Amino acid sequence: MTDSKIKPLEKEIRRLKEELADREAALPPHSAKPSQFMAIEELEDTIRRKQEELNSLEKNKGFV
């Protein structure tokens, strides 16, 4: 059961990290808009939450 949750979560984290890298690369060197930084921060928060969820699943994998 846990394995069926881990693989999709890993895939989602990879996708979010790619999106984050794209957004960071798209930041202009000057005059970046606050909304651009907010979008990056939201992605970072989402990645962090999903990584914590993944870590928890992997930690508990042996107990399921």
N, C-alpha and C positions, 0 to 999 in steps of 0.2 A: 504493500500500500504506500509506504513512504517513498519507494523508488519512483512510483508513478507521479509523485509530486516534485521530486528532486529534479528530474531531467527538464521538465517544462520551466521550472524556476531558474535553472542554470541558463537555459536558452533566453529567457526574458532578461536576465541580468546582462548577458552578453549584448543583447539588442539595445538595452538602455545605455550601456557603456559606449557602444558605437554612436548612438544618438548624442550622448554627452560630448564625445570627442568631436563630432561634426559641428555641434553648436559652439564649442570652444574655438574650433578652427575658424568659424565664421565671424567671430568677434572682430570688429574693426580695431586697429591699433589705437585709434582716437575716437572719441565721441560714441562710445558704446551706450546703448539705451538701457535704462534701468530694467525694462521688461526682459531684455536679453539675459541680464544677470539673474533675474528672478526665475526665468525658465531653467537656467543652469542649476541654480540652487534647488529647485523642485526636483530635477532629475537626480541630483546628488542625494537628496533625502530619500527619494524612492529607491535608488540603488542601495543605500544603506539599510533601509527597512527590509528589502527583499534579501539582501545578504545575511542579515540577522535571522530572518526566517529560514533561509537555506542552512545556515550554521546550526540552528536549533534542530531542524529535521535530520541533518547528518549526525548530530550528537546523539539524538534519540533513536537513530536507525537500528542500533544494536539492541534496543529495548523493546522494539515493536514485535 
